[in-house]
């Protein structure tokens, strides 16, 4: 069959219309999906954002906010669709590109992440938040020199930016320069006295030096977050490692009031009573508490067995050593313990 020129023109025009309709339908897929979704089936915050988008489908900020929700709830693919829609509606907002960078980062696309942040800075050369995100990205990949460069740019824009000093402190810490790490973290808390993470890092840095200033920084962190399990644990470990056992016991006990199932706190209380205080019956109770929190805690089974062995309870010691080996085959300390009690039982 032959087509004349007019027929070909009609066919080409028809195909062009079909392609246009196809892409138009793709472009409107978000809107159509939003209009048909059952709001009652969504979490409240997501439902509220989706309802707002249904009512105002051309407001870019709503798509960015919903993208952020999806990102925080570990749904980067859906977040990508929304943030791209926000940029399509308004391509001159740096925040949208920073959100896009977060989506790319969560998907493991580091170069796309950099590109998005550089686009934010291209739009606004004073976008401190974009410089900080670039600094964090380079810090993540251990490109410390590049990270410091971005941090310096951020500090030029805002010399009191606590976050910039904090990232510097983390970089110096990883590089092994403790003095500069402490100095940077101190600058962070000087500029933001509510900076919990910086107080924690200062506490850990001074803990490594066995410096009692660690206690002050951990207490500052607890003033900000009185229910911080990690801070209580770090403080208790400082006391334990510096032979202040009563304070360690007191701090672990306070931690357990907040987190009764914390197996490590139970275990460490057992360890203190076993190794340092030699109160074996009390140690047994703490190791039992640790086991009740985690039946596969091989070290707790072993140490409870060792307590039984020291108390002359060979039968229970043997059972605990065997259990530790079942959980952790070739656990040498438990194997040695089992051999010892086997020899004792045959005498």
Secondary structure, 3 states (H helix, E strand, C coil): CCCCHHHHHHHHHHHHHHHHHHHHHHHCHHHHHHHHCCHHHCCHHHHHHHHHHHHCCCCHHHHHHHHHHHHHCCCHHHHHHHHHHHHHHCCCCHHHHHHHHHHHHHCCCHHHHHHHHHHHHHHCCCCHHHHHHHHHHHHHCCCHHHHHHHHHHHHHHCCCCHHHHHHHHHHHHHHCCHHHHHHHHHHHHHHCCCCHHHHHHHHHHHHHCCCCHHHHHHHHHHHHCCCCHHHHHHHHHHHHHCCCHHHHHHHHHHHHHHCCCCHHHHHHHHHHHHHHCCCHHHHHHHHHHHHHHCCCCHHHHHHHHHHHHHCCCHHHHHHHHHHHHHHCCCCHHHHHHHHHHHHHHCC
